[in-house]
Amino acid sequence: VYAGIKFFIIDFMFKSCPKLRDKYDTPYIVWNSLPTDPQLKERTNATVSRRVSGLNRLFSLGPFLNRLNLKAACHVTV
């Protein structure tokens, strides 16, 4: 019964009224909000560059962080 209502009534209304489809048709909304291949490639490139820059910052702060850890260890033991 649900399939008949869905295929014959709801789908007909969504095809007749695109504003209703844009607002209430969840599979349509999800399908249209999925990223395209170029968007996915752009995201992965941005993620990789963020990881590399984050690692560079971490390694450049390495000696500073070690000093902070040593000072914190001294304050804990005293």
ChimeraX commands (.cxc) that place a marker at each C-alpha (Angstrom):
marker #1 position 0.00,0.00,0.00 radius 0.5
marker #1 position 2.82,2.44,0.94 radius 0.5
marker #1 position 4.65,1.73,-2.32 radius 0.5
marker #1 position 1.53,2.56,-4.32 radius 0.5
marker #1 position 1.04,5.83,-2.46 radius 0.5
marker #1 position 4.71,6.67,-2.82 radius 0.5
marker #1 position 4.98,5.90,-6.53 radius 0.5
marker #1 position 1.64,7.22,-7.72 radius 0.5
marker #1 position 0.80,10.13,-5.43 radius 0.5
marker #1 position 3.91,11.43,-3.69 radius 0.5
marker #1 position 6.21,11.17,-6.70 radius 0.5
marker #1 position 3.59,12.81,-8.90 radius 0.5
marker #1 position 3.31,15.73,-6.45 radius 0.5
marker #1 position 7.10,16.11,-6.26 radius 0.5
marker #1 position 7.36,16.13,-10.07 radius 0.5
marker #1 position 4.52,18.63,-10.35 radius 0.5
marker #1 position 5.80,20.98,-7.62 radius 0.5
marker #1 position 9.61,21.33,-7.63 radius 0.5
marker #1 position 9.50,23.58,-4.55 radius 0.5
marker #1 position 7.92,20.77,-2.54 radius 0.5
marker #1 position 10.57,18.37,-3.82 radius 0.5
marker #1 position 13.37,20.75,-2.86 radius 0.5
marker #1 position 11.96,21.09,0.63 radius 0.5
marker #1 position 10.57,17.65,1.56 radius 0.5
marker #1 position 12.05,14.91,-0.66 radius 0.5
marker #1 position 14.86,13.61,1.54 radius 0.5
marker #1 position 16.55,11.26,-0.98 radius 0.5
marker #1 position 16.55,14.09,-3.55 radius 0.5
marker #1 position 18.06,16.52,-1.03 radius 0.5
marker #1 position 20.75,14.04,0.03 radius 0.5
marker #1 position 21.59,13.12,-3.56 radius 0.5
marker #1 position 21.98,16.78,-4.55 radius 0.5
marker #1 position 24.10,17.61,-1.50 radius 0.5
marker #1 position 26.66,14.86,-2.19 radius 0.5
marker #1 position 30.03,16.26,-3.25 radius 0.5
marker #1 position 31.19,15.85,-6.83 radius 0.5
marker #1 position 34.52,14.25,-7.77 radius 0.5
marker #1 position 36.34,17.59,-8.17 radius 0.5
marker #1 position 35.06,18.69,-4.75 radius 0.5
marker #1 position 36.27,15.44,-3.17 radius 0.5
marker #1 position 39.71,15.83,-4.76 radius 0.5
marker #1 position 39.88,19.41,-3.51 radius 0.5
marker #1 position 38.98,18.28,0.01 radius 0.5
marker #1 position 41.56,15.50,0.08 radius 0.5
marker #1 position 44.24,17.89,-1.19 radius 0.5
marker #1 position 43.28,20.42,1.49 radius 0.5
marker #1 position 43.33,17.72,4.19 radius 0.5
marker #1 position 46.75,16.48,3.11 radius 0.5
marker #1 position 48.17,20.01,3.01 radius 0.5
marker #1 position 46.72,20.72,6.48 radius 0.5
marker #1 position 48.30,17.54,7.83 radius 0.5
marker #1 position 51.66,18.40,6.33 radius 0.5
marker #1 position 51.55,21.97,7.62 radius 0.5
marker #1 position 50.43,20.71,11.03 radius 0.5
marker #1 position 53.34,18.29,11.16 radius 0.5
marker #1 position 55.74,21.05,10.09 radius 0.5
marker #1 position 54.46,23.26,12.89 radius 0.5
marker #1 position 54.75,20.42,15.38 radius 0.5
marker #1 position 58.33,19.65,14.39 radius 0.5
marker #1 position 59.26,23.32,14.45 radius 0.5
marker #1 position 57.87,23.61,17.98 radius 0.5
marker #1 position 59.50,20.35,19.10 radius 0.5
marker #1 position 62.33,21.81,21.21 radius 0.5
marker #1 position 59.96,24.38,22.72 radius 0.5
marker #1 position 57.44,21.67,23.64 radius 0.5
marker #1 position 60.17,19.53,25.18 radius 0.5
marker #1 position 61.24,22.46,27.40 radius 0.5
marker #1 position 57.63,23.00,28.44 radius 0.5
marker #1 position 57.24,19.32,29.31 radius 0.5
marker #1 position 60.46,19.36,31.34 radius 0.5
marker #1 position 59.34,22.46,33.25 radius 0.5
marker #1 position 55.95,20.90,33.92 radius 0.5
marker #1 position 57.61,17.71,35.18 radius 0.5
marker #1 position 59.82,19.73,37.51 radius 0.5
marker #1 position 56.86,21.60,38.95 radius 0.5
marker #1 position 55.01,18.36,39.59 radius 0.5
marker #1 position 57.88,16.72,41.46 radius 0.5
marker #1 position 58.77,19.76,43.60 radius 0.5
marker link #1:1,2 radius 0.2
marker link #1:2,3 radius 0.2
marker link #1:3,4 radius 0.2
marker link #1:4,5 radius 0.2
marker link #1:5,6 radius 0.2
marker link #1:6,7 radius 0.2
marker link #1:7,8 radius 0.2
marker link #1:8,9 radius 0.2
marker link #1:9,10 radius 0.2
marker link #1:10,11 radius 0.2
marker link #1:11,12 radius 0.2
marker link #1:12,13 radius 0.2
marker link #1:13,14 radius 0.2
marker link #1:14,15 radius 0.2
marker link #1:15,16 radius 0.2
marker link #1:16,17 radius 0.2
marker link #1:17,18 radius 0.2
marker link #1:18,19 radius 0.2
marker link #1:19,20 radius 0.2
marker link #1:20,21 radius 0.2
marker link #1:21,22 radius 0.2
marker link #1:22,23 radius 0.2
marker link #1:23,24 radius 0.2
marker link #1:24,25 radius 0.2
marker link #1:25,26 radius 0.2
marker link #1:26,27 radius 0.2
marker link #1:27,28 radius 0.2
marker link #1:28,29 radius 0.2
marker link #1:29,30 radius 0.2
marker link #1:30,31 radius 0.2
marker link #1:31,32 radius 0.2
marker link #1:32,33 radius 0.2
marker link #1:33,34 radius 0.2
marker link #1:34,35 radius 0.2
marker link #1:35,36 radius 0.2
marker link #1:36,37 radius 0.2
marker link #1:37,38 radius 0.2
marker link #1:38,39 radius 0.2
marker link #1:39,40 radius 0.2
marker link #1:40,41 radius 0.2
marker link #1:41,42 radius 0.2
marker link #1:42,43 radius 0.2
marker link #1:43,44 radius 0.2
marker link #1:44,45 radius 0.2
marker link #1:45,46 radius 0.2
marker link #1:46,47 radius 0.2
marker link #1:47,48 radius 0.2
marker link #1:48,49 radius 0.2
marker link #1:49,50 radius 0.2
marker link #1:50,51 radius 0.2
marker link #1:51,52 radius 0.2
marker link #1:52,53 radius 0.2
marker link #1:53,54 radius 0.2
marker link #1:54,55 radius 0.2
marker link #1:55,56 radius 0.2
marker link #1:56,57 radius 0.2
marker link #1:57,58 radius 0.2
marker link #1:58,59 radius 0.2
marker link #1:59,60 radius 0.2
marker link #1:60,61 radius 0.2
marker link #1:61,62 radius 0.2
marker link #1:62,63 radius 0.2
marker link #1:63,64 radius 0.2
marker link #1:64,65 radius 0.2
marker link #1:65,66 radius 0.2
marker link #1:66,67 radius 0.2
marker link #1:67,68 radius 0.2
marker link #1:68,69 radius 0.2
marker link #1:69,70 radius 0.2
marker link #1:70,71 radius 0.2
marker link #1:71,72 radius 0.2
marker link #1:72,73 radius 0.2
marker link #1:73,74 radius 0.2
marker link #1:74,75 radius 0.2
marker link #1:75,76 radius 0.2
marker link #1:76,77 radius 0.2
marker link #1:77,78 radius 0.2
view
